């Protein structure tokens, strides 16, 4: 008999009917003791024996993508109320694989407990803000222990006809491969938008499941789905682990094909690398100026929509090297090279520049300029316009901005020469230059953003407390916007502070939308968008695409390779992530942050010797960092060197402002995932700006199956994806 609103079942008050079927009803109800909303499932008397099976099945499972059992009453089950919508197609392949990955993780846990679902269908899979939820284990089969007669007894035909496996449809014995088939049917429907085996009658549908092949899919995932749907169980994937491995291979194949397509498109696009201009002045200290001039031309050329411009770090990797122009162009993937020289004498400068077609070495354009120092900004614009004209492209002018005083501009150029050296000494010198620029011209907006970035960078690696750094970064970025309301880097900085200090992700999205609304973006700005917003918010594939673009625009910068690796790790693509981390430390063997991340990933793969080596390199360069301490302590314990690890742990636990951040790394290296999740919740109060994208999201493929994962993300105001 149906229950009406207001009816009480023990402490539960019925609120409304959610759904009904041949086996019973599901109601929305309120638990009067705890004040929470729950779902109550009742069964018709003739199916009451299945309560015990379902209760035992759900109670044995703990997984973020499986509906939780709260309570059992006479003829009813009390379960988690899931606010979601049934799964529906068609979906793009990327979205289908994301859903499939979550389902496979859940089913792998169930199968590991000896539980088959046997009723996989879109109606039993809800899409929620936190991802998928697998429902209804009413037809679950719990595998018997060895020696029992249960697994040798044929089942009756149970399930939903269009989603059954052939052996299930024939009442034969089923195992994990039956769920593989049903999963394939669900994924077929997600990709195509149509059912694979639906016919006019129940009998025709069952016959189709047993005998017919579904219409071919037009998708890169067709072969994968076809194997799931093999009629003979022996021809399918033999376990959910096999399904998962095949999905990862499919992801890599699709990604490579997409990358190849993008590369073909890039090859047809005009491209240029601006090499550092040679300093021809008598004073070698003027080198910052010639470098700064080249960088400003890079920034101006980046405003040409059709032109691929290699960023500063990669272009400047050839500074001081007598390399052949063709080799430089090949390494950077460009067709044109701009080189030049600068000579300063008193208040005047001489700038020469030449644009070279790399394939044959011909000069497409060359010019000499002899301006007053005060006219340097006009010279930069004139060179950029001339290059665009030579390549038959149109330069998009930036909105008019106030030009700084020349001495302040020179101080800012000195800052940029230190910005990319990644040492403590260079960091301090960069701050001094920014402070000088602001003393000379307090209305110059860019140094305020530079100062904010200085505080952000130190806080991100454990150099200064985030509670000291992030409010300063906010104030500095706000001042920059007062001076230049359209400055995208200032909006991005406010987005970083909103997301990673306030945990206000709606405001972070608003600020990053303002920062990223105009292309082209600089690699620095694009990397902030990818890591501090997209990846942090759980939009991993979008973050990967943006990070891939950063690496493409600046291929010789070790930082970008490391950040790209983080996006790959967050998607479970550990092999590719490892290759990117290898590339990062190859580009800069002193890059300690890259060694730290490489070590954590190595331990994730069970390579503890490599993890120790990485930890020692990170500690040698950054012994003050909680990341270095956590990595090396865990890696040493993994090879049995507990005495060597003990002082590191003692120091880490007494860290003045971030012990839990380092302990997260330690627990991840040790494989203590529940402790790592506890550390996330404790570290939430630290507000470390790089902690979420670099460590939390990058570890998500390992941690998401833990029951505490949703609560850990909730501590930083995020949801599981």
ZALOSE-855713 format. One line per field, with one value per residue (C-alpha): residue number from 0; x, y, z. Coordinates in Angstrom, 2 decimals, padded with zeros to 5 digits. Example, Ala and Ser with C-alpha at 12.3 -4.5 7.8 and 13.67 -1.06 7.14 Angstrom:
num (0/1)
x (012.30/013.67)
y (-004.50/-001.06)
z (007.80/007.14)
This chain:
num (0/1/2/3/4/5/6/7/8/9/10/11/12/13/14/15/16/17/18/19/20/21/22/23/24/25/26/27/28/29/30/31/32/33/34/35/36/37/38/39/40/41/42/43/44/45/46/47/48/49/50/51/52/53/54/55/56/57/58/59/60/61/62/63/64/65/66/67/68/69/70/71/72/73/74/75/76/77/78/79/80/81/82/83/84/85/86/87/88/89/90/91/92/93/94/95/96/97/98/99/100/101/102/103/104/105/106/107/108/109/110/111/112/113/114/115/116/117/118/119/120/121/122/123/124/125/126/127/128/129/130/131/132/133/134/135/136/137/138/139/140/141/142/143/144/145/146/147/148/149/150/151/152/153/154/155/156/157/158/159/160/161/162/163/164/165/166/167/168/169/170/171/172/173/174/175/176/177/178/179/180/181/182/183/184/185/186/187/188/189/190/191/192/193/194/195/196/197/198/199/200/201/202/203/204/205/206/207/208/209/210/211/212/213/214/215/216/217/218/219/220/221/222/223/224/225/226/227/228/229/230/231/232/233/234/235/236/237/238/239/240/241/242/243/244/245/246/247/248/249/250/251/252/253/254/255/256/257/258/259/260/261/262/263/264/265/266/267/268/269/270/271/272/273/274/275/276/277/278/279/280/281/282/283/284/285/286/287/288/289/290/291/292/293/294/295/296/297/298/299/300/301/302/303/304/305/306/307/308/309/310/311/312/313/314/315/316/317/318/319/320/321/322/323/324/325/326/327/328/329/330/331/332/333/334/335/336/337/338/339/340/341/342/343/344/345/346/347/348/349/350/351/352/353/354/355/356/357/358/359/360/361/362/363/364/365/366/367/368/369/370/371/372/373/374/375/376/377/378/379/380/381/382/383/384/385/386/387/388/389/390/391/392/393/394/395/396/397/398/399/400/401/402/403/404/405/406/407/408/409/410/411/412/413/414/415/416/417/418/419/420/421/422/423/424/425/426/427/428/429/430/431/432/433/434/435/436/437/438/439/440/441/442/443/444/445/446/447/448/449/450/451/452/453/454/455/456/457/458/459/460/461/462/463/464/465/466/467/468/469/470/471/472/473/474/475/476/477/478/479/480/481/482/483/484/485/486/487/488/489/490/491/492/493/494/495/496/497/498/499/500/501/502/503/504/505/506/507/508/509/510/511/512/513/514/515/516/517/518/519/520/521/522/523/524/525/526/527/528/529/530/531/532/533/534/535/536/537/538/539/540/541/542/543/544/545/546/547/548/549/550/551/552/553/554/555/556/557/558/559/560/561/562/563/564/565/566/567/568/569/570/571/572/573/574/575/576/577/578/579/580/581/582/583/584/585/586/587/588/589/590/591/592/593/594/595/596/597/598/599/600/601/602/603/604/605/606/607/608/609/610/611/612/613/614/615/616/617/618/619/620/621/622/623/624/625/626/627/628/629/630/631/632/633/634/635/636/637/638/639/640/641/642/643/644/645/646/647/648/649/650/651/652/653/654/655/656/657/658/659/660/661/662/663/664/665/666/667/668/669/670/671/672/673/674/675/676/677/678/679/680/681/682/683/684/685/686/687/688/689/690/691/692/693/694/695/696/697/698/699/700/701/702/703/704/705/706/707/708/709/710/711/712/713/714/715/716/717/718/719/720)
x (000.00/001.34/002.33/000.94/002.82/002.88/002.93/005.57/007.81/009.51/011.41/010.94/008.22/007.19/007.43/006.64/006.72/009.88/009.15/007.45/008.04/007.09/009.11/008.03/008.21/010.84/009.92/011.53/011.42/012.81/014.71/013.13/016.13/018.86/016.78/018.18/016.35/016.62/015.26/013.15/012.67/009.79/009.30/006.16/005.65/006.48/009.91/010.66/013.38/015.45/015.68/018.28/020.33/020.21/020.89/023.87/025.17/024.96/026.16/029.31/030.17/031.74/032.37/031.58/029.78/027.56/024.41/024.91/022.70/021.72/019.27/017.14/013.56/010.75/010.18/012.06/015.57/016.71/019.30/021.10/018.81/020.54/019.58/020.29/018.91/018.97/021.76/020.85/022.66/023.97/027.13/030.55/033.16/035.10/031.98/031.04/034.47/034.31/030.98/032.30/035.40/033.30/031.01/033.96/035.59/032.35/031.81/035.43/034.93/031.65/033.18/036.11/033.59/032.04/028.95/027.49/024.99/023.02/020.70/022.94/020.81/020.55/017.60/019.85/022.60/022.02/024.06/024.72/026.83/029.47/029.44/027.59/025.73/025.03/021.69/019.50/021.38/018.01/019.07/022.62/024.14/026.57/029.14/029.30/032.33/034.38/032.60/029.09/026.43/025.09/027.33/026.55/022.83/021.37/019.65/016.15/015.90/016.10/016.99/015.85/015.65/017.32/020.35/020.85/023.84/023.11/023.83/021.55/018.78/019.03/018.98/022.56/025.23/026.61/029.86/031.63/031.63/027.85/028.16/030.79/028.21/025.52/028.00/028.69/024.96/024.75/027.81/026.48/023.33/025.32/027.34/024.54/021.45/019.61/019.22/021.31/018.74/015.27/012.54/008.74/008.21/010.01/010.65/012.06/014.31/015.68/016.29/018.15/020.36/021.27/021.63/021.81/024.56/023.62/023.98/027.63/028.78/030.44/032.86/036.51/035.09/033.31/035.91/035.97/032.14/032.05/034.36/032.18/029.20/030.73/028.11/030.58/031.82/035.30/035.55/034.75/037.00/037.42/037.21/036.54/040.30/040.62/037.84/039.61/042.93/041.23/039.53/042.85/044.35/041.35/041.79/045.46/044.65/041.96/044.25/047.09/044.74/043.43/046.97/048.00/045.05/045.96/049.58/048.52/046.49/049.43/051.78/049.69/049.75/052.41/054.77/057.67/060.24/061.76/065.29/066.84/068.33/072.11/073.39/075.94/076.34/079.61/077.84/076.99/074.43/072.27/071.49/068.20/067.12/067.86/066.11/063.15/062.84/062.64/060.04/057.90/057.97/056.86/053.95/052.99/053.15/050.99/048.14/048.16/045.38/046.68/050.30/051.83/054.37/056.80/056.90/059.88/061.26/061.62/062.86/065.44/066.74/069.07/070.58/074.35/074.41/075.71/072.98/071.96/068.72/067.21/067.87/066.34/063.25/062.93/063.27/060.65/058.34/058.29/058.84/060.26/062.89/063.33/066.76/068.33/070.65/070.47/073.14/072.65/074.63/073.47/069.87/069.78/069.56/070.12/067.93/068.46/066.09/065.77/063.06/064.41/062.58/064.17/063.86/066.21/067.69/066.28/065.62/061.96/062.45/065.14/065.34/067.45/066.05/067.86/065.30/065.56/065.16/061.78/060.52/061.28/057.59/056.88/059.83/058.47/055.09/056.68/058.76/055.72/053.65/056.42/056.71/052.96/052.97/055.88/053.94/050.77/048.96/047.04/048.23/045.37/046.11/045.70/043.45/045.29/047.09/049.10/052.81/055.04/058.06/061.16/063.13/060.17/059.90/063.61/063.19/060.26/062.39/065.05/062.34/061.41/065.03/065.00/061.45/062.34/065.45/063.55/066.07/065.63/068.25/066.55/063.19/064.52/066.12/062.87/061.02/063.57/063.12/059.34/059.55/061.89/059.50/056.63/058.69/059.59/056.02/053.24/050.67/052.35/049.89/052.02/054.45/051.50/050.56/054.24/054.33/051.13/052.69/055.82/053.73/051.66/054.73/056.39/053.19/052.62/055.88/055.86/058.19/055.83/052.50/049.50/047.59/050.30/050.76/047.25/045.67/048.65/048.18/044.50/045.29/047.99/045.81/042.94/045.25/046.39/042.77/042.14/044.92/044.09/040.55/041.13/044.40/043.73/046.52/045.00/041.60/043.27/045.11/041.85/040.39/043.25/042.75/038.97/039.29/042.31/042.08/038.35/037.23/034.69/034.69/031.83/033.84/036.93/035.01/033.78/037.26/038.84/036.07/037.10/040.79/040.33/037.71/040.16/042.60/045.45/046.42/050.02/051.34/051.57/047.93/046.75/048.61/046.95/043.56/044.28/045.67/044.15/040.65/039.90/041.86/041.05/037.33/037.46/037.38/040.41/040.09/039.64/042.66/044.68/043.80/044.78/048.02/048.87/048.50/050.86/053.51/053.04/053.56/056.51/057.97/061.26/059.83/060.14/057.30/054.72/055.70/055.21/051.80/050.79/051.86/049.52/046.53/047.47/047.88/044.46/042.98/044.73/047.22/050.25/052.60/052.13/052.40/055.69/057.08/056.22/057.84/060.94/061.03/060.72/063.75/065.66/065.17/066.25/068.00/067.89/064.07/063.28/059.50/059.57/061.67/059.18/056.22/058.13/058.95/055.33/054.28/057.13/055.95/052.41/053.82/055.77/059.18/060.49/064.17/063.38/061.18/064.10/066.38/063.78/063.20/066.92/067.17/064.14/065.50/068.94/067.42/064.45/064.98/062.48/059.57/056.98/056.62/060.31/060.20/057.01/058.22/061.65/060.37/057.78/060.18/062.83/060.31/059.19/062.72/062.98/065.09/062.86/065.71/066.65/063.02/062.33/064.05/062.34/058.94/059.78/060.70/057.66/055.20/056.60/056.40/055.21/052.31/051.88/052.56/049.41/050.34/053.62/051.94/049.58/052.59/054.06/050.86/050.45/054.01/053.39/050.15/048.11/045.21/042.75/045.38/046.06/042.35/042.36/045.34/043.37/040.68/043.30/045.24/042.13/042.80/046.33/045.03/048.09/047.45/049.06/047.84/044.53/045.65/049.16/048.46/044.74/043.35/046.45/045.87/042.15/042.32/043.86/041.71/038.26/037.22/037.72/034.58/036.08/036.84/033.62/034.05/037.67/036.64/033.77/036.38/037.69/034.18/034.52/032.72/033.96/034.06)
y (000.00/003.44/005.78/009.31/012.46/012.73/008.95/007.89/004.85/004.81/008.12/008.88/011.17/010.57/013.77/012.60/009.68/009.66/006.62/003.24/-000.02/-003.65/-004.37/-001.45/002.32/004.91/007.92/011.14/011.39/013.31/011.77/013.52/012.70/014.21/016.63/015.24/014.25/010.58/008.16/005.24/002.17/-000.20/-003.56/-005.48/-008.47/-010.99/-009.38/-008.90/-011.55/-009.25/-006.70/-008.79/-009.11/-005.39/-004.32/-006.66/-005.48/-001.75/-002.04/-003.80/-000.96/002.41/004.52/008.14/006.99/004.39/005.42/005.10/002.89/004.71/002.35/-000.80/-001.09/-003.64/-003.97/-000.77/000.53/004.05/005.39/008.59/011.02/011.81/015.09/014.33/013.49/010.13/009.62/010.60/010.72/011.60/012.91/013.74/011.02/012.94/013.27/009.64/008.47/010.64/009.06/005.61/006.13/006.87/003.89/001.57/002.72/001.99/-001.39/-002.39/-001.86/-003.83/-006.71/-006.73/-007.38/-010.21/-008.17/-008.00/-005.24/-007.00/-004.06/-001.39/001.06/004.85/004.99/003.57/006.12/009.68/012.68/015.01/018.09/015.75/013.27/010.00/007.94/004.25/003.18/000.11/-002.99/-004.78/-007.36/-007.62/-011.05/-011.69/-014.25/-017.28/-018.40/-021.26/-024.60/-023.15/-024.38/-020.87/-019.98/-023.29/-022.66/-021.07/-017.72/-016.86/-014.19/-010.92/-007.42/-004.95/-006.70/-004.06/-003.87/-007.54/-009.55/-012.55/-015.02/-013.08/-013.03/-016.83/-017.43/-018.72/-018.20/-014.64/-013.09/-009.71/-009.93/-009.62/-006.15/-005.37/-006.09/-004.00/-001.16/-001.36/-001.05/002.05/003.64/002.82/004.74/007.63/008.02/007.43/008.68/005.46/002.09/-000.75/-003.58/-002.11/-003.90/-003.86/-006.61/-008.12/-011.38/-009.60/-007.50/-010.58/-012.27/-009.17/-009.16/-012.80/-012.80/-009.33/-006.73/-003.08/-000.56/000.52/003.55/006.46/007.29/006.75/004.72/002.22/-000.56/-000.22/-000.45/-003.36/-005.41/-004.70/-005.99/-009.29/-012.04/-014.52/-013.51/-014.79/-012.22/-009.23/-007.38/-009.85/-007.39/-003.75/-003.31/-004.33/-001.90/000.89/000.19/000.17/003.49/005.08/003.83/005.22/008.60/008.70/007.74/010.42/013.00/012.19/012.45/015.78/017.03/015.92/017.77/020.90/020.60/020.37/023.54/025.21/024.30/026.37/029.37/032.12/031.89/033.80/033.68/036.95/036.23/038.37/041.49/041.69/044.33/046.41/049.03/049.42/048.82/045.12/046.04/047.40/043.84/043.90/046.71/044.86/041.78/043.90/045.48/042.03/040.95/044.02/043.24/039.68/041.09/043.43/040.69/038.47/040.84/039.56/036.94/034.87/034.81/032.15/033.89/031.91/033.18/034.73/031.77/029.53/032.24/033.39/029.84/030.53/033.65/033.71/030.63/030.72/028.48/028.19/030.04/026.95/024.81/027.41/027.63/023.84/023.52/026.18/025.14/028.49/029.72/033.18/034.60/038.21/039.19/042.53/044.63/047.63/050.26/052.96/056.18/058.81/059.73/058.09/054.48/052.66/049.67/047.41/044.56/042.03/039.50/036.25/033.45/030.45/027.89/029.72/032.50/035.32/038.71/039.65/043.03/045.03/048.50/050.78/053.24/056.08/057.51/059.43/057.16/058.75/057.46/053.79/052.86/054.20/052.21/048.99/049.55/050.53/047.34/045.18/046.92/046.50/042.77/042.29/044.11/042.01/038.84/040.34/040.29/042.91/044.09/044.53/047.58/047.38/049.95/053.15/052.97/055.46/055.10/054.94/057.12/055.77/055.20/053.27/051.27/050.41/049.20/047.04/045.53/044.67/042.88/040.77/039.77/038.28/036.94/033.78/032.71/030.82/031.31/033.00/035.62/036.42/036.58/039.15/041.21/041.12/042.56/045.35/046.28/046.38/048.55/050.90/051.07/052.04/054.67/056.21/056.04/055.14/055.29/052.43/049.49/046.51/046.55/046.18/042.92/041.91/042.45/040.41/037.61/037.77/037.14/034.44/032.55/032.52/031.42/028.68/026.90/027.46/030.45/032.76/032.18/032.43/034.40/037.05/036.83/036.50/039.62/041.60/040.10/041.10/044.68/045.02/043.62/045.87/048.89/047.78/047.68/051.14/052.35/050.09/048.62/046.30/044.73/040.96/039.83/041.88/040.25/036.83/037.57/038.52/035.26/033.31/035.01/034.49/030.77/029.75/032.06/032.75/029.45/031.57/029.77/031.80/035.00/033.22/032.27/035.85/037.32/034.73/035.30/038.96/038.00/035.46/037.20/038.32/036.23/035.97/035.38/035.34/031.92/033.19/034.30/031.15/028.95/030.77/030.20/026.51/025.70/028.12/027.99/025.21/022.39/023.55/023.65/020.10/020.94/018.78/018.26/021.98/022.64/020.09/021.77/025.20/023.88/022.11/025.47/027.07/024.40/024.86/028.64/028.32/024.82/025.35/026.61/023.98/025.45/024.98/021.34/020.69/022.34/020.39/017.23/018.16/018.30/014.92/013.36/014.72/012.84/009.61/009.77/009.05/007.89/011.12/013.14/011.42/012.25/015.94/016.01/014.37/017.08/019.82/018.70/018.01/021.64/022.83/020.26/022.76/023.13/021.74/022.04/019.83/017.25/017.28/016.60/013.99/012.19/012.01/010.62/008.07/006.82/006.55/004.13/002.20/003.49/004.30/004.55/007.31/009.00/009.14/010.63/013.26/014.03/014.52/016.91/018.89/019.07/020.19/023.24/023.93/022.44/024.96/023.67/021.37/019.62/018.65/017.38/015.36/013.74/012.72/011.47/009.23/008.01/007.09/005.14/003.29/001.84/001.10/004.09/005.13/006.62/008.96/009.98/010.70/014.13/015.27/014.37/016.09/019.27/019.01/018.56/021.68/023.77/027.24/027.56/024.53/021.12/019.53/020.53/018.64/015.76/015.35/014.71/012.36/010.29/010.17/008.91/006.31/005.21/006.15/007.58/007.97/009.90/012.04/012.88/013.82/016.08/017.88/018.80/019.96/021.86/023.73/026.35/026.96/028.41/027.31/028.68/025.82/023.01/022.39/022.09/020.71/018.18/017.67/017.54/015.81/013.05/012.75/009.55/007.79/009.36/009.66/006.10/006.84/007.50/010.67/012.29/014.35/015.68/016.61/018.63/020.16/021.58/023.71/024.40/022.09/018.98/015.65/015.35)
z (000.00/-000.96/001.86/002.03/003.10/006.88/007.43/009.95/009.74/013.12/013.37/009.64/008.27/004.66/002.57/-000.97/-003.40/-005.52/-007.67/-007.91/-009.71/-009.74/-006.61/-004.41/-003.88/-002.99/-000.83/000.22/004.03/006.99/009.87/012.89/015.10/012.91/010.83/007.57/004.41/003.47/000.88/002.10/-000.05/000.64/-001.08/-001.95/000.34/-002.38/-002.81/000.91/000.89/-001.32/001.51/003.25/000.06/-000.73/002.86/003.11/-000.26/000.42/004.01/002.79/000.43/001.18/-001.90/-002.84/-006.00/-004.26/-002.39/001.39/003.60/006.83/008.53/008.18/009.41/009.13/005.37/004.48/003.90/004.77/002.34/001.46/-000.37/-003.65/-005.30/-008.92/-012.35/-014.19/-016.66/-020.22/-023.55/-025.97/-024.33/-025.80/-025.43/-022.75/-020.57/-021.18/-020.07/-016.96/-015.98/-016.87/-014.75/-011.67/-012.31/-012.88/-009.64/-007.75/-009.41/-008.87/-005.13/-005.21/-007.16/-004.77/-001.98/-004.01/-004.97/-008.49/-009.28/-012.06/-012.76/-014.29/-016.27/-016.61/-014.20/-011.46/-012.07/-010.90/-011.95/-009.02/-008.40/-006.96/-009.84/-010.36/-007.76/-008.32/-006.84/-006.37/-005.33/-005.01/-007.60/-006.31/-006.06/-003.22/-004.22/-002.00/-000.09/-001.47/-001.19/-001.09/-003.48/-004.14/-007.07/-008.75/-008.70/-011.80/-011.23/-012.24/-014.92/-013.00/-014.17/-016.82/-020.18/-022.39/-020.08/-019.19/-020.27/-022.55/-019.75/-017.39/-020.00/-020.30/-016.54/-016.56/-013.94/-013.83/-012.65/-012.88/-016.68/-016.65/-015.14/-017.79/-020.50/-018.80/-018.37/-022.11/-022.84/-020.64/-022.27/-025.76/-024.88/-023.44/-026.64/-029.16/-027.35/-028.30/-026.61/-027.94/-027.72/-027.24/-029.22/-029.32/-026.74/-023.77/-025.64/-028.70/-026.46/-024.68/-028.06/-029.28/-026.19/-026.78/-030.58/-032.17/-032.46/-031.89/-034.74/-035.16/-033.21/-034.95/-032.15/-031.22/-028.32/-030.60/-030.29/-026.50/-026.29/-028.73/-026.52/-023.48/-025.49/-026.65/-026.40/-024.96/-021.50/-022.34/-025.16/-022.93/-020.52/-017.69/-014.80/-014.00/-013.64/-017.30/-018.24/-016.38/-018.11/-021.52/-020.77/-019.86/-023.11/-025.01/-023.29/-024.29/-027.89/-028.19/-026.57/-028.97/-031.96/-030.70/-030.13/-033.62/-035.15/-033.22/-034.32/-037.97/-037.51/-035.76/-038.60/-040.99/-038.65/-038.91/-035.94/-034.43/-031.65/-030.43/-029.23/-026.48/-028.01/-027.72/-025.30/-027.22/-024.47/-022.60/-019.30/-018.98/-016.32/-019.14/-020.21/-018.31/-020.64/-023.88/-022.48/-021.40/-024.83/-026.45/-023.91/-024.55/-028.28/-027.45/-025.48/-028.32/-030.96/-028.77/-029.65/-033.25/-033.20/-036.13/-034.96/-032.71/-030.46/-028.33/-024.77/-023.03/-021.09/-024.12/-026.46/-023.89/-023.38/-026.32/-024.79/-025.09/-027.30/-030.84/-032.24/-035.87/-036.58/-038.23/-035.17/-032.86/-035.04/-035.16/-031.37/-030.73/-033.56/-035.39/-038.94/-038.20/-035.85/-034.70/-033.41/-032.67/-030.55/-028.22/-027.52/-024.87/-024.74/-022.31/-023.00/-026.43/-027.58/-030.85/-031.63/-034.62/-035.46/-038.25/-039.06/-040.53/-042.33/-040.64/-043.43/-045.81/-043.66/-045.78/-044.16/-044.40/-042.73/-040.94/-039.43/-037.22/-034.68/-032.85/-030.43/-027.19/-024.18/-023.48/-026.87/-026.16/-025.85/-029.35/-030.74/-029.25/-030.88/-034.20/-034.34/-033.54/-036.24/-038.81/-038.11/-038.35/-041.70/-042.98/-042.14/-043.68/-040.35/-038.42/-035.02/-032.56/-030.48/-026.72/-025.12/-024.31/-021.00/-019.04/-019.78/-016.68/-016.08/-017.80/-014.52/-013.05/-016.25/-016.07/-012.48/-013.60/-016.38/-013.78/-011.76/-014.76/-015.27/-011.75/-011.84/-013.76/-011.87/-009.11/-006.33/-002.94/-003.82/-007.13/-005.37/-002.91/-005.71/-007.68/-004.67/-004.32/-007.99/-007.65/-004.57/-006.46/-009.43/-007.14/-005.34/-008.70/-010.08/-007.61/-010.45/-012.39/-012.14/-013.18/-010.22/-007.84/-009.58/-009.52/-005.75/-005.36/-007.42/-005.24/-002.10/-003.84/-005.04/-001.62/000.10/-002.48/-001.62/002.14/002.25/004.18/005.97/003.60/006.26/005.87/002.11/000.69/002.26/000.95/-002.52/-002.44/-001.43/-004.09/-006.87/-005.82/-006.05/-009.51/-010.68/-009.30/-011.59/-014.56/-014.35/-017.32/-016.15/-016.56/-014.24/-011.40/-011.90/-011.96/-008.71/-007.02/-008.36/-006.79/-003.43/-003.57/-004.35/-002.33/000.65/001.01/-000.59/-002.48/-005.79/-007.27/-006.84/-008.15/-011.30/-011.74/-011.48/-013.77/-016.32/-016.42/-016.64/-019.43/-021.51/-024.19/-026.20/-026.52/-022.89/-021.75/-020.65/-017.08/-017.02/-018.80/-016.32/-013.41/-015.04/-015.63/-012.19/-009.71/-011.15/-013.64/-012.01/-008.49/-009.28/-010.64/-014.36/-015.07/-018.81/-019.44/-017.24/-019.22/-022.51/-021.22/-019.72/-022.97/-024.73/-022.19/-022.86/-026.59/-026.31/-023.91/-024.40/-022.56/-019.25/-016.52/-014.43/-017.18/-017.73/-014.03/-014.02/-017.12/-015.29/-012.42/-014.78/-016.26/-012.80/-011.82/-014.79/-013.76/-016.64/-014.49/-017.26/-019.20/-015.99/-015.19/-018.62/-018.17/-014.72/-016.17/-018.82/-016.16/-014.13/-017.33/-018.34/-014.88/-012.66/-009.74/-009.87/-006.41/-006.67/-009.76/-007.90/-005.01/-007.28/-009.26/-006.01/-004.86/-008.25/-008.16/-004.78/-006.15/-008.71/-006.05/-007.18/-003.70/-004.66/-007.17/-004.57/-002.12/-004.78/-005.63/-001.96/-001.33/-004.29/-003.09/000.47/-000.74/-002.45/-000.15/003.31/004.71/002.59/004.23/000.85/000.79/004.38/003.90/000.69/001.96/005.33/003.67/000.99/003.58/005.65/002.52/002.19/005.91/006.98/009.90/011.94/009.08/008.62/012.31/012.58/009.38/010.82/014.08/012.23/009.99/012.86/014.54/011.34/012.37/009.94/007.67/009.24/007.79/004.23/004.52/006.36/003.43/001.18/003.78/004.02/000.22/-000.16/002.54/000.86/003.97/002.01/004.88/006.86/003.78/003.59/007.27/006.55/003.82/006.33/008.85/006.17/005.03/007.69/006.30/003.01/001.03/-002.49/-004.45/-002.19/-003.96/-007.62/-007.11/-004.37/-003.67/-007.22/-008.58/-005.99/-006.69/-008.79/-005.78/-003.08/-004.63/-003.69/000.02/002.03/003.50/000.14/-000.18/003.37/002.65/-000.38/001.57/003.99/001.10/-000.21/-003.20/-004.38/-005.71/-009.50)
